[in-house]
């Protein structure tokens, strides 16, 4: 959501820019189709399409796009030597669409505001970008936002939208042909919401990382001295609970939800795990030793839970990297969250 937020802010401020979009790749290019990078008139960038020689060449083309107020579709082919300089193992091809985005065109701002509203509402939708057949001096590509086969923002017709979304699938962006044109169709899903239960030392470090990798972050605790904006300035939301007994009540928990149980005590984790197992959360992780975990599982089994229900739970939480400090543990947890999200999006 970060790149879309930056785009909307620039347009709202009246600033035009060039937008680079990876349309397709083959080989081992570092970034996937759908990756975006903004290039401003002062040559500064927002986002990245992989760095190295590819990004340098795209930035040069973007400056031409800004001067001529046109768009360019360019395929970059890298041999083994080029590949090494941008981090590829072997050569490959990357096709990039670089468009002039005009802040004076009101529909541009409205489209990106609608994209942000869709992401925040966690509403499933498709972002469709028509890919031109030529290369240089192109007009900006038509785009639209669609849901249930119908467009609700943008410039594409209903028949085209219905045909494109009917052949699309959730997960990675894909090029889909319709008639004599191709379009990049992206499943515009939220990158996920991480609910961090507990506001201690590990939570504080973790919340500073989850936002950096695209998760919305909500911190929940029953202690106002811990759950507050001073300790968690980067969190999207900080919630002070009356208790952990009904901590999940009112939360919209679904497959895009990641529940992280890192409270200050075994009893609180048990209360939360009991609630978490009754949800459709895409990820449940709980801190603690294997001994603590097994003891807690045994206690819940005595309450009627089946042993196989705990297969959903990652505990001890985090990848095994030998983490010891709160900072290291936070890194191990966010790495596990990234892996879980990537597996979901395959």
C-alpha positions as a Markdown table, in Angstrom:
| # | Residue | x | y | z |
|---|---|---|---|---|
| 1 | Unk | 0.0 | 0.0 | 0.0 |
| 2 | Unk | 3.0 | 2.3 | 0.5 |
| 3 | Unk | 3.7 | 3.0 | -3.1 |
| 4 | Unk | 0.0 | 3.8 | -3.8 |
| 5 | Unk | -0.1 | 6.1 | -0.8 |
| 6 | Unk | 2.9 | 8.0 | -2.1 |
| 7 | Unk | 1.4 | 8.3 | -5.6 |
| 8 | Unk | -1.9 | 9.7 | -4.2 |
| 9 | Unk | 0.0 | 12.2 | -2.0 |
| 10 | Unk | 2.0 | 13.4 | -5.0 |
| 11 | Unk | -1.1 | 13.8 | -7.2 |
| 12 | Unk | -3.0 | 15.6 | -4.4 |
| 13 | Unk | 0.0 | 18.0 | -4.1 |
| 14 | Unk | -0.2 | 18.7 | -7.8 |
| 15 | Unk | 3.0 | 17.0 | -8.7 |
| 16 | Unk | 3.3 | 15.0 | -12.0 |
| 17 | Unk | 5.8 | 12.2 | -12.2 |
| 18 | Unk | 6.9 | 9.1 | -14.2 |
| 19 | Unk | 5.7 | 5.7 | -13.0 |
| 20 | Unk | 7.6 | 2.6 | -13.9 |
| 21 | Unk | 5.7 | -0.7 | -13.8 |
| 22 | Unk | 7.3 | -4.1 | -14.4 |
| 23 | Unk | 4.9 | -5.8 | -16.8 |
| 24 | Unk | 6.7 | -9.2 | -17.2 |
| 25 | Unk | 9.9 | -10.9 | -16.4 |
| 26 | Unk | 11.7 | -14.2 | -17.2 |
| 27 | Unk | 14.9 | -15.6 | -15.8 |
| 28 | Unk | 15.9 | -14.5 | -12.3 |
| 29 | Unk | 15.1 | -10.7 | -12.2 |
| 30 | Unk | 15.0 | -9.5 | -8.6 |
| 31 | Unk | 11.4 | -8.0 | -8.7 |
| 32 | Unk | 8.2 | -9.4 | -10.0 |
| 33 | Unk | 5.5 | -8.2 | -12.4 |
| 34 | Unk | 3.4 | -5.5 | -10.7 |
| 35 | Unk | 6.4 | -3.9 | -9.0 |
| 36 | Unk | 6.2 | -0.1 | -9.2 |
| 37 | Unk | 8.7 | 2.8 | -8.9 |
| 38 | Unk | 8.0 | 6.5 | -9.0 |
| 39 | Unk | 10.6 | 8.8 | -10.6 |
| 40 | Unk | 10.2 | 12.5 | -9.8 |
| 41 | Unk | 11.5 | 15.5 | -11.8 |
| 42 | Unk | 14.4 | 16.0 | -9.4 |
| 43 | Unk | 15.5 | 12.4 | -10.3 |
| 44 | Unk | 14.6 | 11.1 | -6.8 |
| 45 | Unk | 12.7 | 7.8 | -6.7 |
| 46 | Unk | 10.0 | 6.2 | -4.5 |
| 47 | Unk | 10.1 | 2.5 | -4.4 |
| 48 | Unk | 12.4 | 0.2 | -6.4 |
| 49 | Unk | 12.3 | -2.2 | -9.3 |
| 50 | Unk | 15.4 | -4.0 | -8.2 |
| 51 | Unk | 18.3 | -1.6 | -8.2 |
| 52 | Unk | 21.5 | -1.8 | -10.2 |
| 53 | Unk | 21.8 | -1.4 | -14.0 |
| 54 | Unk | 18.1 | -2.0 | -14.6 |
| 55 | Unk | 16.9 | 0.7 | -12.3 |
| 56 | Unk | 19.5 | 3.1 | -13.7 |
| 57 | Unk | 18.3 | 2.6 | -17.2 |
| 58 | Unk | 14.7 | 2.9 | -16.3 |
| 59 | Unk | 15.4 | 6.1 | -14.4 |
| 60 | Unk | 17.1 | 7.6 | -17.5 |
| 61 | Unk | 14.1 | 6.7 | -19.6 |
| 62 | Unk | 11.8 | 8.1 | -17.0 |
| 63 | Unk | 13.5 | 11.5 | -17.3 |
| 64 | Unk | 12.7 | 11.4 | -21.1 |
| 65 | Unk | 9.1 | 10.5 | -20.3 |
| 66 | Unk | 8.9 | 13.5 | -18.0 |
| 67 | Unk | 10.3 | 15.8 | -20.6 |
| 68 | Unk | 8.1 | 14.6 | -23.4 |
| 69 | Unk | 5.0 | 13.8 | -21.3 |
| 70 | Unk | 4.6 | 10.5 | -23.1 |
| 71 | Unk | 5.0 | 6.8 | -22.2 |
| 72 | Unk | 7.5 | 4.1 | -23.0 |
| 73 | Unk | 7.3 | 0.3 | -23.1 |
| 74 | Unk | 10.8 | -1.2 | -23.0 |
| 75 | Unk | 12.1 | -4.7 | -22.8 |
| 76 | Unk | 15.5 | -5.1 | -21.2 |
| 77 | Unk | 17.6 | -8.2 | -22.0 |
| 78 | Unk | 20.5 | -9.1 | -19.8 |
| 79 | Unk | 23.4 | -11.4 | -20.6 |
| 80 | Unk | 25.3 | -13.2 | -17.8 |
| 81 | Unk | 27.6 | -10.2 | -17.2 |
| 82 | Unk | 24.7 | -7.7 | -16.9 |
| 83 | Unk | 22.8 | -10.2 | -14.7 |
| 84 | Unk | 25.6 | -10.3 | -12.2 |
| 85 | Unk | 25.5 | -6.6 | -11.8 |
| 86 | Unk | 21.8 | -6.5 | -10.8 |
| 87 | Unk | 21.9 | -9.6 | -8.7 |
| 88 | Unk | 20.6 | -12.2 | -11.1 |
| 89 | Unk | 22.1 | -15.7 | -11.1 |
| 90 | Unk | 21.7 | -15.8 | -14.9 |
| 91 | Unk | 20.4 | -13.6 | -17.6 |
| 92 | Unk | 16.8 | -12.8 | -18.3 |
| 93 | Unk | 14.2 | -10.4 | -19.7 |
| 94 | Unk | 12.3 | -7.6 | -18.0 |
| 95 | Unk | 9.6 | -5.6 | -19.7 |
| 96 | Unk | 8.9 | -2.2 | -18.1 |
| 97 | Unk | 6.1 | 0.3 | -18.8 |
| 98 | Unk | 7.1 | 3.9 | -17.9 |
| 99 | Unk | 4.2 | 6.3 | -18.0 |
| 100 | Unk | 3.8 | 10.0 | -17.5 |
| 101 | Unk | 1.2 | 10.5 | -14.7 |
| 102 | Unk | -0.3 | 14.0 | -15.0 |
| 103 | Unk | -1.4 | 15.6 | -11.8 |
| 104 | Unk | -3.7 | 18.0 | -13.7 |
| 105 | Unk | -5.9 | 15.0 | -14.8 |
| 106 | Unk | -8.4 | 14.7 | -11.9 |
| 107 | Unk | -9.1 | 11.1 | -12.8 |
| 108 | Unk | -5.6 | 10.0 | -11.9 |
| 109 | Unk | -6.0 | 11.2 | -8.3 |
| 110 | Unk | -9.5 | 9.7 | -8.1 |
| 111 | Unk | -8.2 | 6.3 | -9.3 |
| 112 | Unk | -5.4 | 6.1 | -6.7 |
| 113 | Unk | -7.6 | 7.4 | -3.9 |
| 114 | Unk | -10.1 | 4.6 | -4.8 |
| 115 | Unk | -7.2 | 2.1 | -4.8 |
| 116 | Unk | -6.2 | 3.2 | -1.3 |
| 117 | Unk | -9.8 | 3.1 | 0.0 |
| 118 | Unk | -10.2 | -0.4 | -1.5 |
| 119 | Unk | -7.0 | -1.6 | 0.3 |
| 120 | Unk | -8.0 | -0.1 | 3.6 |
| 121 | Unk | -11.5 | -1.6 | 3.4 |
| 122 | Unk | -9.8 | -4.9 | 2.6 |
| 123 | Unk | -12.2 | -5.3 | -0.3 |
| 124 | Unk | -11.2 | -7.8 | -3.0 |
| 125 | Unk | -10.7 | -6.0 | -6.4 |
| 126 | Unk | -8.6 | -6.1 | -9.6 |
| 127 | Unk | -6.3 | -3.4 | -10.9 |
| 128 | Unk | -6.1 | -3.6 | -14.7 |
| 129 | Unk | -3.5 | -1.8 | -16.8 |
| 130 | Unk | -3.7 | -2.0 | -20.6 |
| 131 | Unk | -0.3 | -2.7 | -22.1 |
| 132 | Unk | 0.4 | -0.9 | -25.4 |
| 133 | Unk | 1.7 | -2.8 | -28.4 |
| 134 | Unk | 4.2 | -0.2 | -29.4 |
| 135 | Unk | 7.3 | 1.1 | -27.6 |
| 136 | Unk | 8.0 | 4.8 | -27.6 |
| 137 | Unk | 5.9 | 8.0 | -27.6 |
| 138 | Unk | 2.8 | 6.3 | -26.2 |
| 139 | Unk | -0.2 | 7.8 | -24.6 |
| 140 | Unk | -0.8 | 6.8 | -21.0 |
| 141 | Unk | -2.3 | 3.3 | -20.7 |
| 142 | Unk | -6.0 | 2.9 | -19.7 |
| 143 | Unk | -6.4 | 1.6 | -16.2 |
| 144 | Unk | -9.4 | 0.6 | -14.1 |
| 145 | Unk | -10.3 | -0.8 | -10.8 |
| 146 | Unk | -12.9 | -3.6 | -10.9 |
| 147 | Unk | -14.8 | -5.9 | -8.6 |
| 148 | Unk | -17.2 | -8.8 | -9.4 |
| 149 | Unk | -16.6 | -8.3 | -13.1 |
| 150 | Unk | -17.5 | -4.6 | -13.2 |
| 151 | Unk | -15.4 | -1.5 | -13.3 |
| 152 | Unk | -15.9 | 1.1 | -10.6 |
| 153 | Unk | -13.0 | 3.5 | -11.3 |
| 154 | Unk | -11.0 | 4.1 | -14.4 |
| 155 | Unk | -11.4 | 4.1 | -18.1 |
| 156 | Unk | -11.9 | 0.5 | -19.3 |
| 157 | Unk | -15.3 | -0.8 | -20.7 |
| 158 | Unk | -17.4 | -3.3 | -18.9 |
| 159 | Unk | -17.1 | -6.1 | -21.5 |
| 160 | Unk | -13.3 | -5.9 | -21.4 |
| 161 | Unk | -13.2 | -5.9 | -17.6 |
| 162 | Unk | -15.5 | -8.9 | -17.4 |
| 163 | Unk | -13.4 | -10.9 | -19.9 |
| 164 | Unk | -10.1 | -10.1 | -18.1 |
| 165 | Unk | -11.3 | -10.8 | -14.6 |
| 166 | Unk | -13.0 | -14.0 | -15.6 |
| 167 | Unk | -9.6 | -15.4 | -16.6 |
| 168 | Unk | -7.7 | -14.0 | -13.7 |
| 169 | Unk | -6.7 | -15.7 | -10.5 |
| 170 | Unk | -5.7 | -14.4 | -7.1 |
| 171 | Unk | -2.0 | -14.2 | -6.4 |
| 172 | Unk | 0.7 | -13.0 | -8.7 |
| 173 | Unk | -0.1 | -10.4 | -11.4 |
| 174 | Unk | -0.6 | -11.8 | -14.8 |
| 175 | Unk | -0.7 | -10.7 | -18.4 |
| 176 | Unk | -4.1 | -11.6 | -20.0 |
| 177 | Unk | -4.9 | -11.1 | -23.7 |
| 178 | Unk | -8.3 | -9.9 | -24.8 |
| 179 | Unk | -8.9 | -9.1 | -28.5 |
| 180 | Unk | -5.8 | -7.5 | -29.9 |
| 181 | Unk | -4.6 | -6.1 | -26.6 |
| 182 | Unk | -3.0 | -7.5 | -23.4 |
| 183 | Unk | -3.5 | -6.2 | -19.9 |
| 184 | Unk | -1.7 | -6.6 | -16.6 |
| 185 | Unk | -4.3 | -7.9 | -14.2 |
| 186 | Unk | -3.4 | -7.6 | -10.5 |
| 187 | Unk | -5.3 | -9.0 | -7.6 |
| 188 | Unk | -5.5 | -5.9 | -5.4 |
| 189 | Unk | -5.5 | -7.6 | -2.0 |
| 190 | Unk | -4.3 | -6.1 | 1.2 |
| 191 | Unk | -0.8 | -7.3 | 2.0 |
| 192 | Unk | -2.2 | -8.5 | 5.3 |
| 193 | Unk | -3.0 | -7.2 | 8.8 |
| 194 | Unk | -0.7 | -8.3 | 11.7 |
| 195 | Unk | -2.5 | -8.3 | 15.1 |
| 196 | Unk | 0.2 | -8.2 | 17.8 |
| 197 | Unk | -1.2 | -9.2 | 21.1 |
| 198 | Unk | 1.0 | -7.9 | 23.9 |
| 199 | Unk | 2.9 | -4.6 | 23.9 |
| 200 | Unk | 6.2 | -5.6 | 25.5 |
| 201 | Unk | 9.8 | -5.3 | 24.3 |
| 202 | Unk | 9.5 | -7.8 | 21.4 |
| 203 | Unk | 6.2 | -6.3 | 20.2 |
| 204 | Unk | 7.8 | -2.8 | 20.1 |
| 205 | Unk | 10.6 | -4.0 | 17.9 |
| 206 | Unk | 8.2 | -6.2 | 15.8 |
| 207 | Unk | 5.8 | -3.4 | 15.1 |
| 208 | Unk | 8.6 | -1.2 | 13.7 |
| 209 | Unk | 9.4 | -3.9 | 11.1 |
| 210 | Unk | 6.0 | -5.2 | 10.0 |
| 211 | Unk | 5.0 | -1.8 | 8.5 |
| 212 | Unk | 8.3 | -1.7 | 6.6 |
| 213 | Unk | 7.4 | -4.9 | 4.7 |
| 214 | Unk | 3.8 | -3.9 | 3.9 |
| 215 | Unk | 1.7 | -5.3 | 6.7 |
| 216 | Unk | -0.9 | -3.2 | 8.4 |
| 217 | Unk | -0.1 | -3.4 | 12.1 |
| 218 | Unk | -2.5 | -3.4 | 15.1 |
| 219 | Unk | -1.1 | -3.6 | 18.6 |
| 220 | Unk | -3.4 | -4.8 | 21.4 |
| 221 | Unk | -2.7 | -4.9 | 25.2 |
| 222 | Unk | -4.6 | -4.4 | 28.4 |
| 223 | Unk | -2.0 | -1.9 | 29.8 |
| 224 | Unk | -2.3 | 1.7 | 28.8 |
| 225 | Unk | 1.2 | 2.4 | 29.9 |
| 226 | Unk | 2.4 | -0.1 | 27.3 |
| 227 | Unk | -0.2 | 0.2 | 24.5 |
| 228 | Unk | 0.2 | 3.8 | 23.5 |
| 229 | Unk | 1.4 | 5.9 | 20.6 |
| 230 | Unk | 4.6 | 6.9 | 22.2 |
| 231 | Unk | 5.8 | 3.3 | 22.3 |
| 232 | Unk | 4.3 | 2.4 | 18.9 |
| 233 | Unk | 4.4 | 5.5 | 16.7 |
| 234 | Unk | 4.5 | 3.5 | 13.5 |
| 235 | Unk | 1.6 | 1.2 | 14.2 |
| 236 | Unk | -1.6 | 1.7 | 12.2 |
| 237 | Unk | -3.7 | 1.2 | 15.3 |
| 238 | Unk | -3.0 | 0.8 | 19.0 |
| 239 | Unk | -5.8 | -0.7 | 21.1 |
| 240 | Unk | -6.1 | -0.8 | 24.9 |
| 241 | Unk | -8.2 | -3.8 | 25.9 |
| 242 | Unk | -10.3 | -4.2 | 29.0 |
| 243 | Unk | -8.8 | -7.7 | 29.2 |
| 244 | Unk | -7.6 | -10.5 | 26.9 |
| 245 | Unk | -10.8 | -12.5 | 27.5 |
| 246 | Unk | -12.6 | -11.1 | 24.4 |
| 247 | Unk | -9.6 | -9.6 | 22.6 |
| 248 | Unk | -10.7 | -10.8 | 19.2 |
| 249 | Unk | -14.3 | -9.7 | 19.5 |
| 250 | Unk | -15.1 | -7.1 | 16.8 |
| 251 | Unk | -11.9 | -7.8 | 14.8 |
| 252 | Unk | -12.3 | -8.7 | 11.1 |
| 253 | Unk | -10.2 | -11.9 | 11.1 |
| 254 | Unk | -9.8 | -13.7 | 7.8 |
| 255 | Unk | -7.1 | -15.4 | 5.7 |
| 256 | Unk | -5.3 | -12.1 | 5.3 |
| 257 | Unk | -5.0 | -11.8 | 9.1 |
| 258 | Unk | -1.8 | -12.7 | 11.0 |
| 259 | Unk | -2.2 | -13.3 | 14.8 |
| 260 | Unk | 1.0 | -12.9 | 16.8 |
| 261 | Unk | 0.7 | -13.9 | 20.5 |
| 262 | Unk | 3.5 | -12.4 | 22.5 |
| 263 | Unk | 1.9 | -11.4 | 25.8 |
| 264 | Unk | 3.6 | -11.2 | 29.2 |
| 265 | Unk | 2.3 | -14.5 | 30.5 |
| 266 | Unk | 1.3 | -18.1 | 29.8 |
| 267 | Unk | -2.3 | -17.5 | 31.0 |
| 268 | Unk | -2.9 | -14.7 | 28.5 |
| 269 | Unk | -1.5 | -16.7 | 25.6 |
| 270 | Unk | -3.8 | -19.6 | 26.5 |
| 271 | Unk | -6.8 | -17.3 | 26.5 |
| 272 | Unk | -5.8 | -15.8 | 23.2 |
| 273 | Unk | -5.0 | -19.1 | 21.5 |
| 274 | Unk | -8.4 | -20.5 | 22.5 |
| 275 | Unk | -10.0 | -17.6 | 20.7 |
| 276 | Unk | -7.6 | -17.6 | 17.7 |
| 277 | Unk | -8.3 | -21.3 | 16.9 |
| 278 | Unk | -11.9 | -20.4 | 16.3 |
| 279 | Unk | -11.0 | -17.9 | 13.5 |
| 280 | Unk | -10.0 | -18.2 | 9.9 |
| 281 | Unk | -6.7 | -16.4 | 10.4 |
| 282 | Unk | -4.1 | -17.2 | 7.8 |
| 283 | Unk | -1.4 | -17.3 | 10.4 |
| 284 | Unk | -1.3 | -17.9 | 14.2 |
| 285 | Unk | 2.1 | -17.6 | 16.0 |
| 286 | Unk | 2.8 | -17.9 | 19.7 |
| 287 | Unk | 5.9 | -17.2 | 21.6 |
| 288 | Unk | 7.4 | -19.5 | 24.2 |
| 289 | Unk | 9.4 | -22.6 | 24.7 |
| 290 | Unk | 8.4 | -26.0 | 23.4 |
| 291 | Unk | 7.7 | -27.1 | 27.0 |
| 292 | Unk | 5.4 | -24.2 | 27.6 |
| 293 | Unk | 3.7 | -24.8 | 24.2 |
| 294 | Unk | 3.1 | -28.5 | 24.9 |
| 295 | Unk | 1.7 | -27.7 | 28.3 |
| 296 | Unk | -0.7 | -25.2 | 26.9 |
| 297 | Unk | -1.8 | -27.6 | 24.2 |
| 298 | Unk | -2.5 | -30.3 | 26.7 |
| 299 | Unk | -4.6 | -27.9 | 28.7 |
| 300 | Unk | -6.7 | -26.9 | 25.7 |
| 301 | Unk | -7.1 | -30.5 | 24.7 |
| 302 | Unk | -8.6 | -31.2 | 28.1 |
| 303 | Unk | -11.1 | -28.5 | 27.2 |
| 304 | Unk | -12.2 | -30.3 | 24.1 |
| 305 | Unk | -9.8 | -29.1 | 21.4 |
| 306 | Unk | -8.5 | -31.7 | 19.0 |
| 307 | Unk | -4.7 | -32.2 | 18.8 |
| 308 | Unk | -4.6 | -31.6 | 15.0 |
| 309 | Unk | -6.0 | -28.1 | 15.5 |
| 310 | Unk | -2.6 | -27.0 | 16.8 |
| 311 | Unk | -1.0 | -27.8 | 13.5 |
| 312 | Unk | -2.2 | -24.3 | 12.4 |
| 313 | Unk | 0.0 | -22.7 | 15.1 |
| 314 | Unk | 3.6 | -21.7 | 14.6 |
| 315 | Unk | 5.2 | -22.1 | 18.0 |
| 316 | Unk | 7.8 | -21.3 | 19.1 |
| 317 | Unk | 7.2 | -18.4 | 16.8 |
| 318 | Unk | 9.7 | -17.2 | 14.3 |
| 319 | Unk | 12.3 | -18.8 | 12.0 |
| 320 | Unk | 15.1 | -20.6 | 13.8 |
| 321 | Unk | 18.0 | -18.2 | 13.4 |
| 322 | Unk | 19.4 | -18.4 | 16.9 |
| 323 | Unk | 17.6 | -15.2 | 17.9 |
| 324 | Unk | 18.0 | -14.1 | 21.5 |
| 325 | Unk | 17.5 | -10.3 | 21.9 |
| 326 | Unk | 14.1 | -8.6 | 21.4 |
| 327 | Unk | 15.4 | -7.1 | 18.1 |
| 328 | Unk | 16.6 | -10.5 | 16.8 |
| 329 | Unk | 13.4 | -12.3 | 17.8 |
| 330 | Unk | 11.4 | -9.6 | 16.0 |
| 331 | Unk | 13.4 | -10.2 | 12.9 |
| 332 | Unk | 12.8 | -13.9 | 13.1 |
| 333 | Unk | 9.1 | -13.4 | 13.5 |
| 334 | Unk | 8.7 | -10.9 | 10.6 |
| 335 | Unk | 10.7 | -13.3 | 8.4 |
| 336 | Unk | 8.2 | -16.0 | 9.2 |
| 337 | Unk | 5.3 | -13.7 | 8.5 |
| 338 | Unk | 6.8 | -12.8 | 5.1 |
| 339 | Unk | 7.2 | -16.5 | 4.3 |
| 340 | Unk | 3.6 | -17.2 | 5.3 |
| 341 | Unk | 2.3 | -14.4 | 3.1 |
| 342 | Unk | 4.4 | -15.5 | 0.1 |
| 343 | Unk | 3.0 | -19.0 | 0.4 |
| 344 | Unk | -0.5 | -17.7 | 0.5 |
| 345 | Unk | 0.1 | -15.6 | -2.7 |
| 346 | Unk | 1.5 | -18.4 | -4.8 |
